[in-house]
């Protein structure tokens, strides 16, 4: 059978879920700046119009990535009367989800109150904060601080490069940042020079995140105490 008469293999129709998964892989491997309508179309061998059938524009695509990441947050069963522990568990669940796709983490901050899973996360935080003694207005502000703090923990993890899996680029980034700090005048910045290594690389991410969550929880608990 000649190529002229060979049956053409049917292309599997693209779905929104397939495109979100593909865009997430692209962000993981090349960084968020690589996620564009054109690049996603190229990966699937289609025109940009095929992508626009599912997303109005690039911002809508990015919003979908943020919401998908929020959907992946798995908060464990919480224990009544253990608000401090529960608060840490909710924040830890959020951290665990963001750590799996750090390039996308910053997008979640703007989607928390725009999708069901984000609203559920906010509800769980508010419930624990009010149980800790926060009036609802303070609880709302504190929940914003906490969620923003978790996003910042992941997005600014010491030593992280803009492209998560670019190991060579990440190591070069660490070396250049550390060299710049070590070159500072020690009489003016003695503590920064002494901390050059831990400021520019994360030797133990698990400890880094555990300490970050403890700091956030302690701050939230202190705000809830009677003054």
N, C-alpha and C positions, 0 to 999 in steps of 0.2 A: 504494500500500500504506500503510495507516495505521500509526501508531506502535504500536497495540495488536497488530498482526500482523507488524511488522518483526522480522526475526531479530536476536537479541541477539548482539553481537560477543563471541566467547569471549575471556576474559581469559587472557593468557599466564601460566602457573604461575610463581610466584616460586621462585627457586632461592637457595640459600645464597650462591653466588658473586655473584648479582645484588644481593642485599641488602648484602653486604660492599662491593661497588663503590659502591652508592648511599650507604651510611653514610660511606664514605671521602670522597665528594664533599661530603657534608653537613659533615663535619669540616673539610675544606679551605675551604669557603666561609663557614661560620658558627662554627667553633670546636668543640672536643670537647664542650663543655657542651651543644651543640645536638643531639648524637647520643643520642636516646632511642627506646625502642620505639614510643611514640605518634607521634613526629615521623616516624619511618621508615614507619610504617603510613600516615600521612597522605600522604606523598609518593607512595605506591604505590596509594592509594585502597582500602586494605583495612583490616580490623579488626586490632587488636593481636594477636589470637589467631593470625592468619596469620603474624605474625613469630615468635610463640612456638613455632610448629611447627618453626622452624629454630634458635632460640636460647632457652635456658631463662630468661634474664633479661638485663638491660642489661649486667651484668658479662661475661656470656658473649659478648655482641655486641662489646663493647670488646676482649675477649681475641682474638676473631677478627680484628679490625682490626689489632691488634698483630702477630699471626702472619702475616697477609697482607703486612704491610710487611716483616717479616723474610724472607718468601719472595722478596721482590723484590731482596734484596741480591745483587749479582753480583760475586763476587770473581774477579779475573782469574787467569790461570794464574800460579802462583808458581814462582820459580826456586830450585832446590836450592842451598844454601850462601849464600843472600842473605837471611838471616833479618831483618835490620834493614829492608831494603827491602820484604820481604814483609809484615812487620808493618804498615808504613805503608800498603801496598796494601790489606790487609784492613780497616784502620780507615777508609781513604778510601772503600772500597766501602760500608761501613756508613753513613758520613756522607752519601754521595751518595743512598742510598735514603731516609734520614730527611729530608733537605732537600726531597724532593719532597712530603712530607706531614708538615710540622713539628708540626701539632697532635696527631698520633698518636704522635709520637716517644716521649713518656714511657711509653706503654703497653708498648713493646718490652722495657723493662728487666725487667719481671716475667714475660715470656714466653720469654726466651732459652733457658732450660733446660726449657721445657714443649712445645716443638715441634721437629720434625726440622730445619728450616732454622736455628733458633736454636742447636741443639746442634751442627750442622755449623760454624756461625760460631765457637762456643766452641772446638771442636776445632782449627780453623785457628789461632786465637790461641794456644792452649796449645802447639801444635806449634812455633810460631815462638818463643815465650817459653822453652820448654825448650831449644831450639837456641841461644838467647842465653845460656844458663847458669843459668836459673832452676830450682831444685829444684821438684818438682811442686806442693808446698804453696804456695810463693811464686808460681809461675806461676798457680795458681788465684786467689790474691788479686789479683795484678796484672791478670789478665784481667777481673776484676770492676771494678777501678778504671778500666781502659781503656774497657770498654763503657759504664760509667756516665758516664765523662768525655765520650764521644762524644754520648750522649743529652743531657747537660747543655749541650754546645756548641750543639746545634741548638735545644733548648728555651729557652735563655737568650740567643740571639743578640741583641746590642744593637739596640734599636729595634723588636723584633718585638712586635706587638700580640697580644692573645688571639685575635683573629679575623684569620687570615692575609691575607685579601683585602680587608680594610677599610682601604683606603689612607688615607682621611681620618682615621679613628680612630687609625691608626698614627702619622700625622704629628702629630696632637694629643698623643698619648702622648709622642712624642719631645720636642716643645716643652715640655710640662709637666715632664718629668723633667729636661731640661737647665736650665730656669729654676730649678728647685728646687736643683740643684747649684750653679749660678752664684750663688745667693743665700746660700750658706754663707759664713761668716766666713773670708776668705782667710788670716788669721793663724793660724787653727786647722786649716784643711784646705786648704793651698795646692795640694797635688798633685791633690786631687779637683776643685777649681775649675778648675785648668789643663787637666784631662782631661775636662771636662764633656761636650764634644762626642763624642769617641770612646767614652766610657762609655755614652752614650745612643743612639748610632746606629752602624750598621755601614756604613762608606763603601764597603768592598770585601769582600763576603762570601767570595769565593774566597781572598783573602789571609787573612782571619779564620780560615777553616777549615784552610787549609794550615799556618798558624802553630800552631793548636790541635793538629793531628795531630802536628806536629814536636815540640811540647812533650810530648805523651803518649809518643811513641816514645822521645825522649831520656830521659825519666824511667824508662821500662821498661828501656832498655838500661843505664842507670846502676845499677838495682837488680840486674841480672844479673851485674855485675862481681864478681870475688872481692874479699873484704874482709879 
